[in-house]
Amino acid sequence: MQSIDATLTGVIRIKVMRLLTEYMPVPEVSDTVLKDKAAMGAGDDAVYASAEPEAGENRNLQLARQIDLFKTALISKLSGFPHAARWLLGKYSDRTTVDEQNEELNVPSDADVLLSENSKQYQLLRSLTYSSGGIGSECAEATVMLSDSLIKFPYAFEDLVSLVDIILYAFREQVSFDDAYEFNPKHADIINKRVEAAVNRSKSGRTGQSGIIFDERQQECRLLCFSDRELNELIREIVLMEHKWLHYRKELAAVNAKLVLFIANQYKGSFLDFDDLVQEGNTGLLKAVDRFKYRLGFQFSTYAGYWIRQAISRALSRSERVVRIPCGQVAAINKLYRSKDELMLKTGAEPGIKELADYCRLSTDEVNQLLSISQTSVALQSSDEGEEEPSFAPIDFLEQQVFNPSFKMIADAQLERLLRNAVDGLSPREAKIICAHFGVDTGQQKTLQDIGNELNLTRERVRQIQAMALNKIKLRYGEQLVSFIG
């Protein structure tokens, strides 16, 4: 019995230690270490041997650590350029753009607060630089505060790539290898290709606001507290860090490519081809790569699965309808139909609108709206191309029973107005006989005898008055009324 207890205790201790190890915060690598490693080599495995995690860890975790390592270092280096704050303000100046970005990236709602803080610190640094020439403790403190504010901003993938493009295009003349630093031909090739790509994108206008930021480059350079040598080194470090970040990002996506195939295979037979499903799944996988936080202790495959399924399901919702339904409405429609199935299982009968509204805690108008927009559209006209015998389209069999055609409603309104004018042109007794006999306004038709009893007239006299009234209507409005027959 004691041996069993000891064994159980040992197993529990092992599980507890494993959990503690999994959720234990990973020690951060200092910016100095990152700087040295990025400067020493972007392709030498021996250089990054100390930065690589232990071999026993999951491959996804290893790659996620490397992505976070170099992405954090890249943001730290980019925050040294005050132009980044001006670029962010120019891109996210519209409040709705910030809201859409926050919703898409699932970032905190205080991004607008960070933008306002960036704007405040940037204007302060600019005024201090122009007044004191960039010299003094106040200017240095403002630079540090702006850099800290820029580091906190939730950058998207496109934001970082665009910032690197703009900085390389603006300061491409400062990139030089004619100095006392260690020269690496492989690094030189990477940097030259990256600068060339940035120049090409900037000339084609794909970098956004590069012209806006650097039209006054000589004045803006006063905000940079770097010498030419320091600026040269900083730009080279930015390129190498971005290169490693993109390399590990691409590798993590390639390692999990089979996960996309597995999930896309579950949606076969839908409106999209399998290749299109895989393409949409890869889009979701890249979003998961950019948003994954390995320090939370979750598996990357579990996290990425949600993003892949979301991307595929949204692509299906866009393609299956002629008019795209917003994603929020699609979720509400799915919830409504799930509730409908649950009620059918409980009661054994199809629920009504009122029951659905009470069960889903919605109003009847909202339920009717969701049911109406959830209807799929079909082609009313048939296509006879490639068919020997003519086929019939749904329009040949279906009859509209819910909504009246607009032209019929217009015709009914015109006919009613025409009859009203015709009746108004009769004498009061003639109008009363016509309206009572044909049920105008009341919907109840009376016989000539009943009308005669009410007016104290004989049946024959009522018939004569009716005939005279109809002749008047025929003479005045006969041609117009005939057009409504048929």
TAURBEL-V719014 format. One record per helix or strand of 2 or more residues. SS is the DSSP state (H for helix, E for strand). FROM is the first residue (numbers start at 0). TO is the last residue. If there is no record, write none. Layout:
BEGIN
((SS,FROM,TO) (SS,FROM,TO))
END
This chain:
BEGIN
((H,1,22) (H,30,39) (H,58,77) (H,82,90) (H,94,104) (H,110,131) (H,136,151) (H,156,169) (H,171,173) (H,184,202) (H,209,212) (H,216,222) (H,227,254) (H,256,264) (H,273,290) (H,293,295) (H,299,318) (H,326,346) (H,352,359) (H,363,372) (H,393,395) (H,405,423) (H,427,437) (H,447,454) (H,458,481))
END
